[in-house]
Amino acid sequence: MTVATGFELHRARGPFNAAFFSVMGPYIEWNVRHHKRRVYADLPATVVEIGSGVGANLRYLRPGSTLVAVEPNEPMHGRLRAAAERRGVRLDLRARTAESTGLPSGSADAVISSLVLCTVTDPAEVLAEIRRVLRPGGTFRFVEHVAAPDGTPTRTLQRLLRRPWAWTFEGCSCERDLAARLRGAGFARVDLTPYRLHSPFITFNTQIAGVAEV
């Protein structure tokens, strides 16, 4: 939930989200760590990340690696730079949106995201951009939160909280079927696993993790 692609950042929300994820990041990470370890295993020396936020995923890169971080929320940049320095990761920071990374076509072996596709204005456009920058055989590795099944109490709560949740978290939607969007995005192969967290953030608890290959 770190990128507000196509969504103008409110002056108060950018700093709020930077502070929120700095404080709550360890808690969120504890809940999703097993899934991230699986899909982020054996990342290459250079990785592109959309929505790097304050650097939650730096721990999955080897020291000496390079992270090309696409992060338009400038209040997060200082924390991201500090985290990269602590982890020994070279940072190539781009204050751009996920729809328009500015990266050359076929230039990346791996793109990663976590809790980002919920915030972008057009997930299909972002997935097309990810496919564009990946080399043949490259992978998109993701951990995202998704809509709960229709008719469930969680889905009802997601609908009820849709507007305040989106306002607070820079356009984040609780109601996207991202699994279907990933399968329909033109990747050669998509392997994903649905799962549920057990946390107080109930609207956020239905998630998927996986790998899509070009």
Buried (B, 14 or more C-beta within 10 A) or exposed (E): BBBBBBBEBEEEBBBBBBBBBBEEBEEBBEBBEEBBEBBBEEBBEBBBBBBBBBBBBBBBBEEEBBBBBBBBBEBBBEBBBEBBEEBEBBBEBBEBBBBEBEBEEEBBBBBBBBBBBBBBBEBEBBBEBBBBBBEEEBBBBBBBBBBBEEEEEBBEBBBEBBEEBBEBBBBBBBBBBBBEBBEEBEBEEBEBEEBEBEEEEBBBBBBBBBBBBB
